[in-house]
Amino acid sequence: MKLNAVTTLVAIFSTLSLPVQAQETSMDRIAAEQSIPCSEALRDLARLSLKENPHRMLEQQNKVDDVHLFNALAVTSYRDRDSHVTFHGVRNANGQCDTSVIESYVLQTNCADARHEAFSKWQYEGKLNERTSVLKSKEIEGKQAFLTDQFSTLCLVTTRQVVNNQ
């Protein structure tokens, strides 16, 4: 009996120490099929953004190489909505990768309520126009949110995260 319990504990702890692979996204498939600039940075950004949510991705059809901007659009599904997610990547003049991700979706509430419920920890930066508020993430560097009232009952949300490397 005692040996079985010890064996079970050893088996549990040995599986806990195994490396855990991140969920693959469509960006991994695209990067495996063609040479894209900043593929590792884009793969990481896609994993962080899409997580394990179901999605489909369509990359640009132009010639892709290290000196041109790469972009891909994904449609991802959440429990309560779908969203469009666009990824960009290019090598800068220093040979480093600059990437960005932009996500847009509609919430079934006005933007004042959305700001209170979903963006309460974000810093208010100002207005882009009469109906669009600009917020800045306090937790993720380079991330902003744009909240635009639609028909006074919906909120169009666009988030943008830019990762610039020197």
URJOCOR-V928582 format. One line per field, one symbol per residue. ss: DSSP state (2 for helix, 1 for strand, 0 for the rest). psi: psi as a letter, one per 40 degrees, with the letter a starting at -180 (. if undefined). burial: # if it has 9 or more other C-alpha atoms within 8 Angstrom, else .. A space follows every 50 residues. Layout:
# URJOCOR-V928582
ss = ???
psi = ???
burial = ???
This chain:
# URJOCOR-V928582
ss = 02222222222222220000000002222222200000222222222222 00001111100000000001111111100001111111111000001111 11111110002222222200001111111001111100000011111111 0001111111111000
psi = ddddddddddddddddeihhhihiiddddddddihiifdddddddddddd beihiiihiieihhaeeihhiihihihideiiihhhhihihadeeihhii hhhhihifiiddddddddfdeihhdahdadehihihhedhhehiihhhhh feeihhhhihhhhhh.
burial = ........................####.##...#####.###.###..# ....#.#.#....#.#.###########..###########....##### #######.###..##......#....#...#######....######### ..##########....
